[in-house]
């Protein structure tokens, strides 16, 4: 760098005859001017390719040369440069000879000095030329600084543009996320509103179904007429379908907890085959491929049926309303994502539709995600299926090939021996007239449901007292001194759960059965065991079984009792 700076201050000397070059060099060196002597014109051209301050040339050196290479070199100068020359003319009154005049005019920035000249004049001319050259260097530095600043500015603008683009992208993402969140909120609010609506409807509807089913049971118990029994059986089936419909409505609104029990999966799927066929239409064929000798599973049968129905409807949509839906069952070993290590029962729903793009297949179980056109789906079906499987101790898997079809698998745990230890009572109801000492208090605000429960319990051989609401039931606790309390959950002014809390202050070990069409399970289990929840609509044998179980637990020592 120092060498380059020194060369930029040097003067090239071209005086090829005699000792003129050495004399000029000595004169300039005495005042510290750095000089380079060129032996001929070609060396001058070569030196001009390197940093140089000026050139001092005697007139004779220009005679007979090809000036064009020098002109080309000067033409290649950057915009800030105007290379200076000092030409020492031969004595002829300051005028150039005819041979050198044309050459000198092509040099451009030229100072002419007529010889003989004294040393001071030569030094002054050289110093003036170098000062002019330094101003050119300063212009170069200023230009380079402007270029640097411009590049810096461009870089900063580019950085700022990138920052603004990134900020804009973040803003767009946040706006998209906010929009998705707003849509999700609207959907959640819809489902919450639906949940509130269905909870009220189901309570009243399940009360009606309880009256229908219960009185059908009483008629069946009291009559020996086969024709009447067949009509009663028809009533039972219709009421059962109504109860299933209510349960599916509650499941869709996610307001009903799972009722896990042991059941035959193949039998359950065979039972909904007609419903699937009618739901999918005549253009879609439903084929069951059920594994033989499949052990019972532990899940909520109504919810599993609802999940299969959801998957079948999705399959129908994927096939554009025509094709084949295959519903199968199989026994498969646990995969790495299932930690139990046991075998699982697998329900598969396979379609011959368009398949799912691999880029979105990982999102299909996300809440509110749907591949259907706007307004054609809520995006809740597959999310519900996944939630049901997870709550049942299983999972959901999906595989799909574009243009071939999709298979969705619901993995469910098999029922364990302890799950099947208590057989479900399905035979005739046993009437025990030896239990006249047992007194049961029934609290129910619906007079028809209350009447059915009272008559049923009396037929079963129990003493029965009844109250029309929670406050009346609480007032009669002291006088009745019941062995068992059966109460509705949802009643005016005071819930069944609050009634139980207050009754337990008088009788801490009082067994309780809470009957409910739909209620907050957390509030119920806070005051009684979940086994002591009697879900409406119920049949006579359901009531008998719950009462027997509650009275049996009454005999258990307090430290083991679920009511203690």
C-alpha positions, 0 to 999 in steps of 0.5 A: 500500500505504501509502495502504491502511494509512493508510485502515485507521487512519482514522475516518469522521465523520458529523455533518451539522449545524453544526460538530460534524464539524469540531470532532471532526476537529480534536480527533482530528487533534491526536493524529494520528488520520486522519479522513474527514468524510462529508457525509451518510449516503450518503457514509458507505455509500460510504466503508465500501466502502473500508478503514476503522478505525471510524466516529463518528456523532452520534445525530441523523444516524441519525434517519429513515435507511434502515438496511438498506443499512448492515446489508447492508454489515456483513453482507458483512464477512469473518469476521475483521471486526467493524466498530466504531461510536462514537455520540455521544448527545444529552443524556438520561441515556445513553439513545437516543431512540425513533427511533434506538434500533432503528437503533443495535441493528442496528449491532452493535459500538457504543460510546455516549458521551453529550454533552457530552464532553470532548476527552480522553474522545473521544480515548480512545474513538477510540484504544480503538476503533482498538486493537480494530480493529487486533486484527481486522487481526492476526486477518486477517493470522493467517488469511491466513498460515494460508491461505497455509501451507495452500495451501503445504502443499497445494502441497507435498503435491501436489508430493510426491504427484506426486513419489511418483507419478513415483517409483512409475511409475519403480518400476513401469517398472523392475519391468517392465524387470526382468521383461522382462530376466529373461524375456530372460535365461531365453530367452537361457539356454534358447538358450545351453543349446540351443546347447551341446546342439546343438553336441555332437549336431551333431558326432556326427551330422555325423560319421555323415553324413560316413561315409554321404556319403563312403562313398556317394561311394567306392562311386559312384567304384568301381562302374560298376553303374547300379543301384548308382549310383542307390541311392548317389544316394538315399543322398546325397540323404538324407544331404544332407537330414540335413545341412540339418536339422542346419544349421537346428538350429544356426542356430536356436540361433545357434551357427553362423556364416553360410557366405556363398556365391554361389547361385541364389535362385529355385532355392533357393526352388523347392527348399523349396516342398514343405517350405513347403507341408507345413509350412503345411498343406493350408488354406494355399496357397503361391504362388511369384512369382519374377522372371525372370533374377535374378542370383545372390545372396551369402548363406547359402542354408540360413539364407535358406531357414530365414528364409523358412520362419520368415516363412511360418509367421508368415504362417500364424499371422496368417491363423489357418491359412487363406489364401494366402502369396505368396513372391516375388523381385524386383530393386530399387534400394538405398534410403537405409538401404542405403549400397552404392548397388547393386541388391538382390535382394528376397525378399517374403513376403506374407500375407492375414492380420489385419495388424499394429497401427501402434503395435507394427510398429516393435518386431516385430524386437526380440529376444523381442518377439512378438504371439502369446499367451503360450507360443505363440512365442519372439519369436525368428523375426523377430529371427533373420531380421533378424540373418541379413539384416544379416550378409549385408549386407542388411536387412529391411523390413516393411509392414502394413495392419490387416485386409488383411495383411502383407509382409516383405521380405528385401533381399540383395546380389547376388553380385559377379564376385569372389564367382563367380570360383572355380567349385564343383567338381561333376563327377567326382573326378580321381584323380592317381596322380602325387602319390605324393610328397605325404604327408598326415597325418589326425588324427581321433578317430572311427575310421569317419570316419578310415577314410573320409578315409584311403581317400578320400585314398589313392584320390585318389593321396596317401600317407596317415598317420593318428593317433587323437587330437591327441597321437598326431598331434603325436608322429608329426609328426617322423617323418611330415614331412607336406606337409599336415595334416588334423585334426578340431577337437573331440577329447578332451584337445586340440583341433585348433586347439591341435594346429595351434599346436604343429605349427607350432612344428616346421613353421611353413609347414605347410598345414592343413585343419580338419574340423568338424561344429560348432566355434568359428570364432574358434578355428579362424581363429586358426590357419588361413584360414577357406577351409581349414575343411572342414565336416562332413558333406562329400563326396569332391569337397569333400575333394578340392577343399580338398586341392588348394587347400591344396597350391596355397597351399603353393606361394605365397611365404610373404609371400602365404601365409595360413599364414605 
